[in-house]
Amino acid sequence: MTAADDRWVTFDCFGTLVDWHDGFAAIVRTVAGDRTPELLQAYHRFERLFEQEVPHRLYRDVLSGALQRAAAEIGMTMSDADARRLPDAWGTLPVFGDVEPMLASLRRAGCRLAVLTNCDDDLFQATERGFRERFELVVTAEQARDHKPAPAHWRWFARSTGASRDRWIHVACSWYHDIAPARELALRRVWLDRDRTGEDPASASAYVQSAAEVPDAVARLWG
């Protein structure tokens, strides 16, 4: 799938390309109302636990299961139907406004673009309709049978494309899910730090705070 001179840029999706935080909160608010911030704070803890469980859980089950566990922790009652609103409305999560110009710039520069996402095939299909162009390759947790930060997505991508590390750059917002494991794999990585989480920027090959900065950062890494 990869020619010798191909240059691949892979992306995390949710939080990096798609506004996970505001979109997620808007869906949850329909069932949690004013308690949405409290519920989401608890949700983040349970999501990581559910993603690490064996055997592999589909992400839609992670979403609904972690949401119900979080609700129970803060003393809220949440039915199965209410918990399913989150995966059922997944396609409503909006693409960040600075993303399409970035993707267009990278394509003009000759980069091949792919997504490595922790969601399921059907959830990403709903999400991809919000982009102007399709990605050349998508690796989901459903395909990889694991969730990042485990290395399965990167290994799947490498097997599928034959891309070597010197022809591949990974771009992501999440230090925990993407930047730290990409560093362990010795991949060049651009940290798009939308969340200002405070980890050491030296963990990344390049550090930016907006998608508009990504094409120049990628060009510098290509040398």
C-alpha positions in Angstrom: 0.0 0.0 0.0 3.0 2.3 0.5 5.5 3.4 -2.2 9.1 4.0 -1.1 8.7 7.8 -1.2 5.2 8.0 0.5 4.9 10.2 3.6 2.2 9.2 6.0 0.6 11.4 8.7 -1.7 9.6 11.1 -4.1 11.3 13.5 -6.0 10.5 16.6 -9.5 11.6 15.9 -11.5 12.6 19.0 -10.0 15.6 20.8 -7.6 16.1 17.9 -9.8 16.4 14.8 -13.2 16.3 16.3 -14.4 18.4 19.3 -14.9 15.5 21.7 -15.3 17.6 24.8 -18.0 20.1 23.8 -19.8 17.5 21.6 -19.7 14.9 24.3 -20.9 17.3 26.9 -23.8 18.4 24.7 -25.0 14.9 24.4 -24.6 14.1 28.1 -26.4 17.3 29.1 -29.6 15.9 27.6 -29.7 13.4 30.4 -27.6 14.9 33.2 -28.5 18.6 33.0 -26.6 20.8 35.5 -24.7 17.8 36.8 -22.9 17.2 33.5 -19.5 18.5 34.6 -19.5 16.3 37.7 -20.6 13.3 35.6 -18.0 13.8 33.0 -15.2 14.1 35.6 -16.2 10.7 36.9 -16.6 9.3 33.4 -13.0 9.9 32.4 -11.8 7.7 35.2 -14.1 4.8 34.3 -13.5 5.1 30.6 -9.8 4.2 31.1 -10.7 1.2 33.2 -13.3 -0.1 30.7 -10.8 0.3 27.8 -8.3 -1.9 29.6 -10.6 -4.8 30.3 -10.1 -8.2 28.7 -11.7 -9.4 26.5 -11.9 -6.3 24.3 -15.1 -4.2 24.7 -16.6 -2.3 21.7 -16.2 1.4 22.3 -20.0 2.0 22.3 -20.1 -0.4 25.3 -17.2 1.5 26.9 -19.2 4.7 26.4 -22.5 3.5 27.9 -20.9 1.3 30.6 -18.5 4.0 31.8 -21.3 6.6 31.8 -23.5 4.4 34.0 -20.7 3.6 36.4 -19.9 7.4 36.6 -23.6 8.2 37.2 -23.7 5.6 40.0 -20.6 7.0 41.7 -22.1 10.5 41.9 -25.5 9.2 43.0 -27.4 9.6 39.7 -29.8 7.1 38.3 -29.2 6.4 34.6 -31.1 3.9 32.5 -29.6 1.8 29.7 -31.6 3.9 27.2 -30.2 7.1 28.6 -26.6 5.7 28.5 -27.0 4.7 24.9 -27.8 8.2 23.9 -24.1 8.9 23.9 -23.0 6.3 21.2 -26.3 6.8 19.3 -25.6 10.5 18.9 -21.9 10.0 18.1 -22.2 11.4 14.6 -23.2 14.8 16.0 -19.7 15.5 17.4 -18.4 18.5 15.4 -15.1 18.7 13.5 -12.9 21.5 14.9 -12.9 24.6 12.7 -9.2 24.6 12.2 -9.0 21.0 10.9 -10.1 21.1 7.3 -7.5 23.8 6.3 -4.8 21.7 8.0 -5.8 18.5 6.2 -6.0 20.3 2.9 -2.5 21.8 3.4 -1.0 18.4 4.2 -2.7 16.8 1.2 -1.3 19.5 -1.1 2.1 18.8 0.4 1.7 15.2 -0.8 1.1 13.6 2.6 -1.1 10.5 2.8 -3.6 10.8 5.8 -4.9 8.1 8.1 -6.7 7.9 11.4 -6.0 5.7 14.4 -9.1 5.9 16.6 -10.3 4.2 19.8 -13.9 4.0 18.5 -15.7 1.3 16.6 -16.1 1.0 12.8 -19.7 2.2 12.7 -19.1 5.1 15.1 -16.2 6.3 12.9 -18.3 5.9 9.8 -20.8 8.3 11.3 -18.0 10.7 12.3 -16.3 10.6 8.9 -19.4 12.0 7.2 -18.5 15.4 8.8 -15.2 15.6 6.9 -14.9 17.0 3.4 -12.8 14.1 2.2 -12.3 10.6 3.4 -9.1 9.4 4.9 -7.0 6.9 3.0 -6.9 4.5 5.9 -8.7 4.2 9.3 -7.7 1.8 12.1 -10.3 1.5 14.7 -10.2 -0.2 18.1 -12.7 -2.7 16.8 -10.1 -3.8 14.1 -7.1 -3.6 16.4 -9.0 -5.4 19.3 -7.5 -3.0 21.8 -7.6 0.6 22.9 -4.8 3.1 22.9 -2.5 3.7 24.7 -1.8 0.0 23.9 0.3 -0.3 20.7 -2.1 -2.4 18.6 -3.3 0.5 16.4 0.3 1.5 15.4 1.3 -2.1 14.7 -1.9 -2.6 12.7 -1.1 0.5 10.6 2.5 -0.5 10.1 1.5 -4.0 8.9 -1.3 -2.6 6.6 0.8 0.0 4.9 4.4 -1.1 5.2 5.2 2.5 6.3 8.6 2.9 7.9 9.2 5.1 10.9 11.2 7.6 8.8 8.1 8.1 6.5 5.5 8.4 9.2 4.5 11.1 11.7 1.7 10.8 14.2 -0.4 13.9 15.3 -2.6 13.9 18.4 -4.0 15.8 21.3 -3.9 13.2 24.1 -0.6 12.8 25.8 -1.9 9.7 27.6 -3.5 7.9 24.6 -1.1 8.9 21.9 2.0 11.0 22.5 3.4 8.8 25.3 2.9 5.5 23.5 4.2 6.9 20.2 7.3 8.0 22.0 7.7 4.4 23.3 7.4 3.2 19.7 10.1 5.7 18.6 7.7 7.4 16.2 8.0 11.0 15.3 5.0 12.8 16.9 3.4 16.2 16.9 1.6 17.0 20.1 -1.5 19.2 19.2 -2.0 20.3 22.8 -5.6 21.6 22.7 -6.2 20.7 26.3 -3.1 22.3 27.9 -2.8 19.3 30.2 0.7 20.3 31.5 2.8 17.3 30.5 6.4 17.9 29.3 6.5 19.1 25.7 9.8 17.3 25.3 7.7 14.1 25.1 6.9 15.2 21.5 9.0 15.7 18.4 7.1 18.9 17.9 4.7 20.9 20.1 1.8 23.0 18.8 -1.4 24.4 20.2 -3.5 24.7 17.1 -4.1 22.7 13.9 -3.0 25.6 11.8 0.5 25.0 13.1 0.6 21.3 12.2 1.6 21.5 8.5 4.7 23.6 9.3 5.6 21.3 12.2 5.3 18.3 9.9 7.3 19.9 7.2 10.1 20.7 9.7 10.2 17.0 10.8 10.4 15.8 7.3 13.4 18.1 6.9 
